[in-house]
Each structure stands twice: as C-alpha cells, then as structure tokens.
Amino acid sequence: MTLESIYRKVLDGKRIDFNEALTLYNEADFHDLGHLAHQVRLAKHPEPVVTYVVDRNINYSNVCVCCCKFCAFYKKPDQDGGYVLTYEEIGEKIQETLDLGGTQILMQGGHHPDLPLTWYEEMLRYIKTNYEIHIHAFSPPEIVFWSEMEGISVAEVIERLRKAGLDSIPGGGAEILVNEVRAEVAPNKCPADQWLAVMEEAHNQGLRTTATMMFGHKETVEQRLQHLFAVRESQDRTGGFTAFIPWTFQPDHTELPDCRKLTSTEYLRMLALSRIVLDNVDNIQVSWVTMGPKIAQLALYFGGNDFGSTMIEENVVKAAGVAFRLSREELDKLVSAAGFTPKRRSMNYTILESR
C-alpha cells in the first residue's frame, strides 16, 4: 500500500496491519505521523482534556535475583544496600501520599528469594486496614516468580492477592514482548507469552491492568511493533488494559552502557505508532519521567492523552541517572500551557473531583 492509502485508512478509523505499521514507521514524515496519531486521539477523546493520577511509587524492596541487565536499581541478596521496608515504613509513605492529595500507590519490588507470598498478602491487608487508597501493585514477572516459588498456579496467586486487597496491576516487566530480546536483556524473567497470560488471567478475575513497553536497548523496530501487536491481540481477547505506556530505556549505571539514549524524535515516533496501532486501548500515557516535561507536552500532540502520575516518589529510573520531579501544581501548569485542561483520574480513568 502507498503511504497515502495508509494515512486514509488510519483517518477512516480502520485497523492497520503489521506491514502497514512498519511502512508508517520507516517512511512517514515525522509531522504527518504526529498528525495522524493526534487525529486518532481526538476521535477517542474529543474533549481537550489531559488526565493524570496523584500517586507515589513505593519500592518495598530492591533485593532481586532476576539480575536484568537494564536495571540499575536492584541489589543481589547478599549485596550491600539491599532493603525490605517494614509495613510501618510503607504506611508512613502512604500517609504522606494521602496528605498530598494522593489517591493511589504503585508498588513494585524485586524477585526476593526469602519473602513468601504470605508476606505480600499481609502487606496488602495492613494497607487496606489502615488506609483508604487504591493499590496498583506488582507485575507479571513477580506473580510468575511467586507461582513457581510457592508451587501454585498463577490464577491462585492473583486470587490470593486480590482477596488480600490488590486493586489493579501495572504493566511492569514487559520490556519488549519478544523472547529473543528478553533472553538477552532479562534471561531470568518470564517469557512474553507468560507475561500476557498473567495479564489475561487478571482481567478474567476482574482486575484492570496497564501495559508498558521499555524500548531503545537491544530490540529492532520490527520487534517493537511485534510488542504492540501482541498487546493489541491480548486486548482483543479481554479488553482489560486501561492504558499503554511506552518509555525509553535509560542506559546509565546499567549492564548495557553501550546502548545510546534515544532521541526525542525517536520517542515521539514510537509513541505515535503506539496510538495508531493500539486502536482498542483507550489511553496512551506520555513519559515525562524519562523524557522530561517539555517533550511530554509535545507528546500530547503525538497521540498521548494522559500525563501519567505526579510520582511523589520514584526510584528505579532515578537509579539510572534520570530524575525529573513534578508537583501537582507544576503538572497542571504544563498541561494547561500545552492547550489542554488537566483533570485528576483514578486508575480506571474515572475523573475525580478536584481537591
């Protein structure tokens, strides 16, 4: 197909296939691609609104046996600097989040070999007993790890966590959903089909989740598109993903220092492709945490309709040498200056009253 015919297909709201997506990525003019993605965004969200959630990332432990080459955050079990937060320390962080108007916490940790599933269940119960907050926590690789460690099914792990208080699951650990890439950068992490199966099981149990893509390390453009199409096919089956969040790999202090940082143009091009390909995912989140606030503003015209979160605390990307911080007031100003009305939301994109 010609570029013009692919453009028309997108503008007519028709689904494109893999080869058409690859043609767009390789041949479309940068500004044309942004325009197409923005038109898709406006078809889904005609109101000039950009949403965000007020939350905090809490990493309850940094001890991990996964040893992913792209991670600058983890510590091996016997390494100095490893920690596990107490429930009380977690509670203090949650109270501070609530005091700042937060409605959600995002919680993730490493693959800790000495913490049983009951530790996580008790943590969830402690939080729900003492605080009124949405718990957006864990990731498919963690759930697979606990399943194997405990000798029980993934479905049982999710059921136990859900009954203990888990509200939704973030899309962590997706990296690139192509096993050749995963074998190179995260050989101890669950394969792509297992990542998708965990998410689909969560959806079937009534939990909503997000999907992510960390790109710019050892993958090709074709493999990035394979990732997008894997997410699209999974969403066709369950409809459980609320949002897609593509973000760029940060190589500093990792075991992949030879990888270069992607340019803003490369990020925006991939963001636009994400909006165009993922016609069945309602929301595309921009990444001010890795790209900075100015590029995040521009990304709102390349398919993004969500500004992510205030991230009162963020540790993983910061460990790779990138540390942007935004208050709720700063975030509101950035969104307004970009020409949109900022509105707070919940994890499932319900608009919340300002407070």
N, C-alpha and C positions, 0 to 999 in steps of 0.2 A: 504494500500500500504506500501511497505517497504521503509525505508529511501533512499536506493539506487535507487529505481524506481522514487521517488520524485525528487532526485537530477538529474536523467537523464531527467525527464520531464522539469525541470527548464532550464537545459543546452540546451535542444532542442527547447527552446523558446515557450513552451506550457504553457497555463494558469493553475494555481493550484486552487483548491477549498478550502473552509474553513477548512475542516478536515485535508487536506494536510498541510496547513499553520500552523495549531496547532501542528501537528506532528513535523514539522520543528522546531518550536519554542521550544517545550519541549524536543526533542530528538537529534536534530542535534548538532554535535560538533561545538564549537564556531568558530574555524578557517575554518571549512568546510562551515559554514553558510556565513561567510565573503567572502570566495572564490566564492560561488555561486552568492552572491549579486554583487560582483565586475565583474563577467562574464556577468551578465545582464546589468550592467552599461556600460561595454565595447561594448556590442552588440548595445546599443543605441548611445553611444558616443565613437567611436573607437579612436578618436584623444586624445592625452594626455593633455587635456585642462581642467582647472577648472575655472568656471566663478564666477563673483561677481558683485554687483552693488554698486556704490558710492551714499549713501543716508543718510538721517537723519530721526530719529523718532521724530515727533513733537506731543506731547500730548497737544492739545489745551485746555483741561480742565480735572481736576481729580474729578470733582463733579459727583457722581453717586448714583442712587437709587437701583441699582441691588444687591449690597451687597454680591458679590460672596465670599465664604469662603476662596478661594485660593488666593485672591488678597490683596496685601499689599500696593497698590498704591492709591486706591480710598478714597475720603472723602465724608461723608454724606452732604446733602445740608446745614445744619446748623453747620457743624463742622469746627473748626479752621484749616487753611491750605488749604482750598478749593480755587481754582482759575479758571478763564477763561482768556486765553490770548486775547489781542486785536489783530485786524488784523495787526496792525503795528508791534507788537511784533513777530507775526508769520512771517511777511515779513522780519524782521531782521534775523531771523533764516534761512530763505530760502536764503537770500543774502549771508550769511556766508557759507551755503552749496554750492552754486554756485561758490563762491570764492575758495573753496577747491576742485573743480572739480566734484561736485555732479551733478547728472542728475535726481534725483528723491527724493521725500519726502514721507514718510509713516506717515499718520496722523490718530490718533485714540484718542477718549476721552471716558468719561463715559456716562451713561444714565442721562443726565442733564434734570431735570424736567421743567426748565424755559427757555430753548433755543428752539425757534420754528425752523421748517425746513428752513424757510427763512434765519435764521442766518447762517446756513451751506451753503446755496446757495450763499449768499453774500460773504462768506469767499472764496469759490471757484472762484467766479468771480473776487474778489480782487486779488487773487493769479495769475490767468491767465492773467489779465490785466497788471500786473506789473512784472511778472517773467516768463521766459521760462523754465518750469520744469514739469516733469511728476508727477501727483498727484495720488498716490496709497493710498486710504483712506477708512476709516470707516470699518464696519464689519457687517455681517448679523444680530447679535442681535441689533446693533444700528439702522439698517434700519427697522427692525420689530418694535422697540420701537417708532420710528418716525411715522411709518404707523399707529400704534394704537393711538398715541398721536394726530395726525392730522386727524384721521378718513378717511384715503385714502388707496388705495391698495399699496402693496409692489412694484408692477410694476410702479405705478405713482411716488413713492418716488425715485426709481432708475432712471426713465426717467428725473425727475427734476434735480437730482444731476448730471447726465450725461450731460444734456444740459448746466448746470452751469459750467462744467469744469472737472468733475471726469473722470479719465483715466482708472482706474482699482481698484479692491477691494481686500484687503488682507484677509487671511483666519482666522482672529481673531475670538474668541468666539466659536470655535469649541469644545475646551477642549476634551471631549470624546463624540462621537455622538451616545450615548445610553441614553435614557431618565431616566432610573433608576439612573445612575450616575449623570446626570445633576440635577435631583431632590434633590440629596444630597449635591452637592457642589455649585450649581448655580440655586437655585429654581426659581429665578425671570427672568432667561434668557430664550430665545426662545427654544422650543424643537428641537430635532435633525432633524425632517422632515422639519421644517420651515427653519432651517439653510441651508439645502440642497436646498430647494425651492427658497430661496433668490439667492443663487449662480447660480442656473439654469436659473432663470429669468434674472440675469445679463448677463450670457452667451448668452441668446436668444436676448438680446438687443445689443450684440456686445462687451461687456466688458470682458476682460480676468481677471481671479482671481487666487489666490493660495488657497491651503488647508493646514491646520495645525492639529497637534494633541499634546495636552499637556497631558502627561501620568506620572504615578507614584504617584497618590493620592488615590482615593477610588475605582478605577476600577480594574477588573481582567484582566488577559492576554486574556481571551476569549473576553472580551468587547473591548480591544484594537483592536483585529482582526475584531470584528464587525464594528468598526470605519473604518478600512482600506477597508473593503468590501463595506461599504456604499459609500465611496469616489469613489471606482472603478466603482460601478454601476452608480453613478451620471456621472462620466466621460464617461462611455459608451453612456449615453444619449446625452451629449452636447459637450464633448471634450474641455471644456473651462478652465480647470485648467492647468496652466503653470508649477506648481511645487507643491511638497508636502514637508512640514517642520515639522518633529516630534521633540519635545523638552521636556525636563524633568521638572516636577513641582519642584519649589523651596519653601520649606515649611516655612522658617524663616519669622517671623513677620506676618504670616497669621493666620486664624482661624482654620487651620489644622496642628498645630505644632507637632501632634503625628505622622504624616507621615514622614518616613525617606527619605533622599535623595537617589535616585537610583545610583547604581554604574555605572562606565564607561562601564563595560561589559554588563549590562542590557540595557544601552542606545544603544550600538553598535548592540546588538542582535535585538532590535526593529527596528533600522534603516535598517539593512539588510533585515528583513522581509518586511519592507515597500517597499524597492526596488523590491523585488521578487513578492509581491502581486500586486503592482500597475503597472502592465505591460502596462497600457495605459496612464500613466503620464510620461512625458519625463524627468523631472528633480527632483532629490531628494537633498534637501538642508541640509547641516550639521549645527549644532548649536554650534558655538564657544562661543556664548553669555552665554549659560548655562553650557557648558562642559569644556570650556577653549580651548586655541589654540592647545595644543598638542593632545588632544583627537579628536579634529576636523580634524587634519591632518590624524590621524589613520582612521577616519570615511570615508576618501576618498578612502579607500580600503575595505569598508563595504557597498558600494552602492552609496555613495554620489558623486555628480559631480559638486556641486555648493557650494560656501563658504558663501552664504548669502550676507550680506552687511557690509560695513565699520561701519555703525551705528555711525555716528558722534555724535549722542545724543541718549541715551536710558534710560528710567526712570522706566518702570514697573518692569522688572526683578531686576534692581538695588534696588528697594524698598524692595525686598525680600532678600537683603543682598549679591547679586552676581553682581560683577562689573568688567568684563573684557573689556578692551579697545584696539582697534587695529587701527593704522593708515593705510592708503592705502599702504604705503611702507612696513610696517610690514606684512600686509596680503599677498602682493606679495612674500615676502621672505618665509613665511610659506608654501605657495602653491608650490613655486619652490623647497624648501627643501624637500617637500613630493614627488617630482618627476614629477610635472605637470607644464604646462605653464599657468600662471594666465592671464585671459582676462576679461576686463570690458564688461558688458552687459546692456541691457535695461530690463524692466520688462518682455517683451515677449521673452527674450533670444536672441535678435539680438545682435551680437558682435559689440562693439563700438570701434572706433579708439582711441588709447591711447592719452592722453593729460595731 
